[in-house]
Amino acid sequence: MMVRLPFDDEHAPLYSVGQVADMLHVEQAFLRRLDEHDVVRPARSSGGQRRYTRHEIGDLQNAIQLVGEGMTLAAVRRIFELQHQVRELQEELARERAARREG
C-alpha cells in the first residue's frame, strides 16, 4: 500500500508566505493584506506563521488576476463568496436531481 504524503493533499498547509510570494512573484505584504481582508485565509503553524495549501495558492492566483483587472480587495472577497455560494447551490441541485431519479 502506498503511503499518502502531505504534499499529495491539495488542502495540506505546507507553504510559507515567503515561498508563496516567490512562486507568485508578489510581495509578502500583499499576501498578508489578502489574509487581513479575508480574501484568502491560510492556516497558521503552531508558531503563528501563515501556511498555504495548493488550493489556496490557486485562489491567490485568481485574486491577483482580479486585482490586476482593477478589483478592490473587498470586491475580490465578495466574488469569492458568490462563487462559493454558486458551487454550494450547484451541489444541492445535483443532489436533488439524483434524488428525483432514484425516487
C-alpha positions as CSV (number, residue, x, y, z in Angstrom):
1,M,0.0,0.0,0.0
2,M,1.3,3.4,-0.9
3,V,1.6,6.0,1.9
4,R,-0.3,9.2,1.2
5,L,2.1,12.1,1.7
6,P,1.1,15.7,2.8
7,F,2.0,17.2,-0.5
8,D,-0.4,14.8,-2.2
9,D,-3.2,16.6,-0.4
10,E,-4.1,20.0,-2.1
11,H,-5.6,21.1,1.3
12,A,-2.4,20.4,3.3
13,P,-1.0,23.7,4.7
14,L,2.6,23.3,3.5
15,Y,3.8,26.6,2.0
16,S,5.1,29.6,3.9
17,V,4.2,33.2,2.9
18,G,7.8,33.7,1.6
19,Q,7.6,30.6,-0.6
20,V,4.2,31.6,-2.0
21,A,5.3,35.2,-2.6
22,D,8.3,33.9,-4.6
23,M,6.1,31.4,-6.5
24,L,3.6,34.1,-7.5
25,H,6.0,37.0,-7.9
26,V,4.3,39.2,-5.4
27,E,5.3,40.9,-2.2
28,Q,4.8,39.1,1.1
29,A,2.9,42.2,2.4
30,F,0.4,41.8,-0.4
31,L,-0.4,38.2,0.7
32,R,-0.7,39.4,4.3
33,R,-3.2,42.1,3.1
34,L,-5.3,39.4,1.3
35,D,-5.4,37.5,4.6
36,E,-6.3,40.6,6.7
37,H,-9.1,41.4,4.2
38,D,-10.5,37.8,4.4
39,V,-9.8,37.2,0.8
40,V,-7.6,34.1,1.3
41,R,-7.1,33.0,4.9
42,P,-4.3,30.4,5.3
43,A,-3.9,28.2,8.3
44,R,-1.4,29.1,10.9
45,S,1.5,26.9,12.2
46,S,1.9,26.3,15.9
47,G,4.3,29.3,15.8
48,G,1.6,31.5,14.2
49,Q,3.1,31.6,10.8
50,R,0.9,31.5,7.7
51,R,0.9,28.2,5.9
52,Y,-0.8,28.0,2.5
53,T,-2.3,25.0,0.7
54,R,-2.1,24.3,-3.0
55,H,-5.8,25.0,-3.2
56,E,-5.2,28.4,-1.6
57,I,-2.4,29.2,-3.9
58,G,-4.9,28.7,-6.8
59,D,-7.2,31.1,-5.0
60,L,-4.4,33.6,-4.6
61,Q,-3.6,33.4,-8.4
62,N,-7.3,34.2,-9.1
63,A,-7.2,37.1,-6.6
64,I,-4.0,38.5,-8.1
65,Q,-5.6,38.4,-11.5
66,L,-8.8,40.2,-10.3
67,V,-6.8,42.9,-8.5
68,G,-4.8,43.3,-11.7
69,E,-8.0,43.9,-13.5
70,G,-8.8,46.7,-11.1
71,M,-10.9,45.0,-8.4
72,T,-10.6,46.1,-4.8
73,L,-9.9,43.5,-2.1
74,A,-13.5,43.9,-0.9
75,A,-14.8,43.2,-4.4
76,V,-12.5,40.1,-4.7
77,R,-13.7,38.8,-1.4
78,R,-17.3,39.2,-2.5
79,I,-16.6,37.5,-5.8
80,F,-15.1,34.5,-3.9
81,E,-18.1,34.4,-1.6
82,L,-20.5,34.4,-4.5
83,Q,-18.5,31.7,-6.3
84,H,-18.7,29.6,-3.2
85,Q,-22.5,30.1,-2.9
86,V,-22.9,29.1,-6.6
87,R,-20.8,25.9,-6.0
88,E,-23.0,25.0,-3.0
89,L,-26.2,25.6,-5.0
90,Q,-24.9,23.5,-7.9
91,E,-24.1,20.7,-5.5
92,E,-27.6,21.0,-3.9
93,L,-29.2,20.9,-7.3
94,A,-27.3,17.8,-8.3
95,R,-28.3,16.1,-5.1
96,E,-32.0,17.0,-5.7
97,R,-31.8,15.7,-9.3
98,A,-30.2,12.5,-8.2
99,A,-32.9,12.0,-5.5
100,R,-35.6,12.5,-8.1
101,R,-34.0,9.9,-10.4
102,E,-33.9,7.4,-7.6
103,G,-37.4,8.2,-6.4
